[in-house]
Amino acid sequence: MEAITKNELNILLTVLKNNGYKIFERPYELNIVGVRTDNWTPNKFDDYIFVFYKDDKGNWVGTKNPATTDPGTYWLKNPMSPQGTAILKKGQYINSHAIGSHRGQYTALVQVAPVTTIRDFDRDNKLSYESLKSTTGLYGINIHRAGSVGTTKVVDKYSAGCQVFSDASDFAKFIDAAKKHKDLYGNLLTYTLIDERENAIRERTKGDTFYAGEYRYYDGSTGVPIDIYFEGQTPVLSKPADGTTHCAGFTFSVCYITALNRGLLNNFTEEDIKKMWGIWTETDGGKYPKMCVKAISEPMRESLKKLGREVSLENAKPNDFCQIWRNSGTAHECIVVEKIMENNQIVGIKYLSSNPIVNPDTNKTGIGLVAERFSDMGGTMLRANTYFARVDDEESKLEAKPIDLSAITKPQEITTLDSKGKNRGK
């Protein structure tokens, strides 16, 4: 058992909110969230069950517990049902469990309302998770422990589809918390399963939901493709009701989720997030301000670490953030996909953003790939006033992990701007 970190809590709350799942906030009212990790190896306790709640002072507290959300290999080979062994499907199951007796042997959380399972039907020792054979009903998908003492290393017979804690003491503390919930709110508890195999937490919050929304920039619109939550139930930034996006909103959202998942926002407050947004979107009075690059490369306040560092055009890499200024006076914010090279010279960049020009693949404005050249190479981008920043931890000398854009950049043609640079952006 480990105490849940602020970063883990913020990620979980973001995922829950963006999926429309219920979050319980009364004192000692349990949120029980299983996370099925992106690991296909059967028979290991390689998942987690997070248990968190607010204390009587309104502070979030909780634990991260090693567990399995998958059946063991014994039951994969010897299913109880002719349909195959049950694998719980991701989702939130409201009031699905109650304190009871697991097989009449010890106190656990037992299933009392329908859940949906996928059936592993081929009776080998591997998880056939991509099966589309799903059913909903009462299957005895309980939340219990493995061995009665210590930490169990191998799942084997301990799970035929149940959600199982590997450590007996972790489970005992979980049951104590569940009993307190029962005393205050009754004997019904909700279980939520997040599946990183199908949609990793980061992909769920910045993936397919980002590939949506036509472009429209105007003052007063956030242009973000998802609601941005940080510490509260109210979004710090709300996506427009009409689903429109723009370059600042799109790039800020990717940066926010990237920084959140790398633990770079652990000491931030909501006011810091708002300040970051202000720097990202507003000029500072200077000519050709760095905007998004400044928000990444300078700390929001004295006691905070910066999110990353500014890099030169020559050192820019895919997934770096970019602030473009053009000889027309217009600006654009984007994410580098690659530098365009001709005769060993950098003549432009291919980038991802929300763009005001029509994408030939979707026949819409909005999120897509664009190739643009510098003004000294036939385009309109000002080479000296196009800036780049990388989200990483410079102080610990960690190389930036790549931002996985595969869920955003669906196959499509690339739009190349003409010499008039009609991609205004902002």
N, C-alpha and C positions, 0 to 999 in steps of 0.2 A: 504494500500500500504506500502510495505517495500522496502528499497534499496536492490538490489541483493548483496549477499555476495560473496567474492572471492571464497569461497568453492563451493557455488551453481553454480557460473559461470564456474568454472573448471569442475565440474561434467557435466553440460550441454554441454560444448564444447567437453568433452570426448565422451559423448553419440552421439552427432551430427557427430563427426569425424569418430567414429567407425561404424556408420551406413551409412557412405558415404553421409550424408546430407550436403547441401550447408550452409556455414556460410558467412554472409555479413559483410564486414569490412570497407567499405567506410564510411566516417564521416556521422553520423546520418542516416545511412541505417539500417532499423529495422530488427532485428531478433525477431520474435514472436513465442514463444514456449509454447504450452499448456502441462501441466503435469497432467495426470489423475492419481490420487493417488490410492493406494491400499485400497479403501474403497467402499464397495458395497451398502452402505445405500443410497437409492434414495432420491431425493428432498432436498439435502443439497449442499451448496457452499463449497465443501471440496476438490476442485482441485485448480490449480494455472495457471495463464497465466504470463509467464516471458516475459518482453520486454527489450531488451538490444541492445546496439549499441556502436560504438566508437565515442568519441567526436573529436573535431578538433585538439586535441593534441595526438590522438591515444590511449587514455585510454578507457577501457570498463566501461560503466555506464549502469544502468538499474534498473528495478523494478520487484518485485514479488507481484502479485495481486490475491487475493482470487477470485475464479470463479467456474463455473461448466462447464465440458465438456460433461455432460450427460443430457438427457431430464428429465423434471420434471414428477412427478407421474400423473399429469392431462393428459399429452399427452401419457404416457405409457398406460393409461386406455382408452384414446379416440384418437387413432392415426389418423393423417390427411390422411394417405395412407392405403389402404387395406392390403398392404404388412407389415405394422407395423411401429412403430415409429423409426426414424433414429437415430443411434448412430455412430458418426464419428469414422472411423477406424484410428488407429495409422499410421503415415507416414508423409512425407514432401510433401506439395502441393505447387509447384512452381507457383508464380504469380496467386494464386487462388483467391485473394481478392482485392478489390479496395474501396476507399472511396466513399460512396453513401448514400442512404437513406434506413433505415430499415423500411419496410412496409409503406414508405411514411411519417414516423412520426418524425424521427430525424437522424442526421448524425451518420453513423456506417461504419464498413467494411462489404461489401456485397460480396457474392460468385459470381465470374465471370468466373471460370474455374472448370472443373469436380473434384469432390472429391469422395472418397469411403466410403460408410456407411454400417453398419450392421443393420439389421432390427429386432427390438424387436416385435415379432408377437403374443405373448400369452395374451396380454391385461390385465396383472395384474399390481400391483404396484411395481414390482421388475424388476431390470435390467436383461434381458436375454442376457447377453453379449456374451455367448459362442455360440450363433447361428452362423452358417456358411453361412447364407443367406446374402450375400453382393452384393451391386450394386454400379456402378460408374456413376455419372452424375451431373446435376445441380439441387440441391434440396433446395436452399435458406439457406444453412448452413452459417449463418452470424456470425460476431463477434460483439456483442453489449452489452448493459448494462441491468440490471434488472430495479429497480425503478428509477424514474427521480431525486430523491434526497436521500441522506443518504445511508445506507447499508441495503440491503435486506437479510433476513435470510433463507427464504424458496424459492425454485426454482419454484414449482408449474407450472403456465402457461408461465413463462418467457423463458423456453427453450423447443423446440420441436426437439432438436438436435443441436441447435446453441451453440456457445462457448460464455458464458455470464459472464461478470464482475458483482460481487455482489455490488460493491461500485460505486456510480455515479461519485464521484470526481476522483477516480482512472481512470475510463473510459474516463472522459473529458481530463485528462492529456495524456492518451494513444492516443486519437484522435489528440491532438495537435502535438504529436510526429509523428503520421502518416501523418499529413499535411506537416510537415517539410520534411519528406521522399518524399512525392509527389512533392513538389516544386523542390527538388534536382534531383530526379531520375524517376519521372513519377508515375502515379497512378496505380501501380501494387505492391502488397505485398505478401509475401510468409508466409504460416502458417504451422507450424510443430507440430504434436501431439505425445508426448511420453506417453506410456501407462504403468504405474507401475503395473497394475493388470496382464498384460500379461507378461511383462518383467520389473521388477523393475529396476531402474537405475543401482543399484549395480550389479544385476544379469545380466543385459544386457552387462555390461562392463567386468564382470569376470566369466560369467556363461558358457553357451553352447559353446561360442567361445573358451573357455579354454580347452574344451574336444576335442582337435584336435592336430594334429602334432605328427609325430614320433620323437623319441629321436635321437639327434645327437649333441654331444658336440665337439666343436673345437674352438680354439682361433679365435676371430674375429666375431663369431656368438653371437648375443644377446640371442637367445633361448627364447625370449618372445613370448607368443601366441597372443598378441594384440599389436598394436602400442601404445606407451606410449606418450601422449601429456601432456603438462603442461601449458605453457603460450602462445605458438606460433602455427603457422600453420605447422611447421616442427616438426616431432616427436623427442622427446628426445632420445627415443630408438625405432628402427623399427623392426618389426617381420621379420624373414628371409623369403626371397622370396619363398623358397622351403617348408615353413610351418613346419620346424623342430623346436623342443623345447629342452630345457635341464633344469636341476634342478634349477640352479641359475635364469634363465629367468622366469621360471614358478613361483617360490616362490616370486621373486621380484615383479612380476605383481600383485599377490594376495595382498602382503603387500602394494603396492602403492595404489591400489584401496580401500583397507580397510582404510588406513590412510586418503586418500582423502575424503571418505564419512564420516569419523568421525571428519573432520575439523582439522586434525592434521598437514596439510600442508599449512595452511593459510599464514604463514609468510615465506614459502620457496620460493626460486628462482630456475630457471632452473639449475643454477650451483650447488645448493644444491642437486637437484635430481641426477645430474651426479655424484656428490661426493658420494652420498648414494649408487649408482650403483657400483662405484669403490670399496668402502669398502665391498659391498656384494660379489663381484666377485674376489677380489685380496687378496692374502696373505700379511701380514704386516711384514714379515721377521721373525716372531716368529714361534715356533713349535706349531702345532695345533691351528692356529688362530681362533677367534670366528666368523669372517666374517659377515654373516647375523645377528647373535645375536648382534654383536658390532654395526652394522648399525642401529639396532632398539633401543639399550639400551644406546647409547651415542649420544649427540647432534652433528649435522653436523658442527655447529660453535657455538661460545660462546653465541650469542644472541638468539639462537633457543632452544626451548624445545625438548627433546628427544621424540621419537615416542612411547616408552614403557619402559619395564624393563626386565632385565634378571631374570629368575626363575630357581629354582633347578629342577632336575629330579623328586624329590619327590613331588614338587608343580606344576609340569607341567600338563597342561590340554589340552583337545581337542582344536584344532585351534591355539595352540601355534606354533611358528616357531622353527625349530631345525637345528643345525649344527652338522653333524656327522663326526667324524674321526674314521678310522679303523686301526687295527694293521698291515694292509698291506700298510698303508700310504695314502690310498685314502680317499676322502671326498665326502659328499653328503649334499644337503640342501632340507628340506622337511617341511611338515605341519603335526603336530601330529593329529592322529585320535583317538588313545587310547593307553594306556600303557598295555603291556602284562604281566599278573600276573600269577605266579605259586607258590603255597605254601606261599602266602602272601609276595612274593618277586617280584620286578620288574625285569623281565628277558629280556625285549625288548620293542619295540614300533611298532605299526602299523601306517603307515604314508602315506600321499598323496604327490606325486611329479611327475616329469617327469623322467622316469627311463630307463636305457639302456637295461634292460632285457625284454624279450617278455612277454606281458600280455596274459594269456591264453584265456581271454574273447575276446579281440580284435585281437589277433594274431599279434600284433604290439608292438614295443617298444613305449615309450612315457608316457603320463599322466595316472596314475593308482595307485592302492593301493599296498603296499608292507609291509610285516611283517619281521622284522629283530631283531636278538638277540644280546645281549652284549657278549663280548669275554669271560667273566667269566661264561657265560651260554651257551657256545657252538657256539656262533656266532663270529663276527669279530669287532663289534662296541666297541670302547673304552669307558667304563663307565665314566671315569674321564674326558674324552675329547669329550663328546657329550653334547652340550650346548643348552639351550632353552631360548626363549624370547617371551614376550607377548606384543602385540600392544594395549596400553591403555594409559590413562592419569593418571600417578602415582601422580602427584602433586595435582590433584583434588580428588584423591582416588576413581575414577570411576572404577568399575569392567569392565573388557573387555567384550564388546558385542561379542557374538559368530560370527564367520565367517560362513555364510551359505554355506556349500559345497554341498548341495543337487543337484545343477545344474551341478556340476562337477563330482561327484562320482556316475555315473550311475551304476546300478547293475552289478557286475562283480566278478569273483573269485579273491582271494587275493594271490599274489605271495609271497612265503616264500623263503628267500635266504638260500642257503646252507652254510656250514661252511667255504667255501672259499670266501664268500662275493663278488660274482661276479658283484654286482651292483656298478660299479665304480663311477658313478655320475659325478665327476669332475676329 
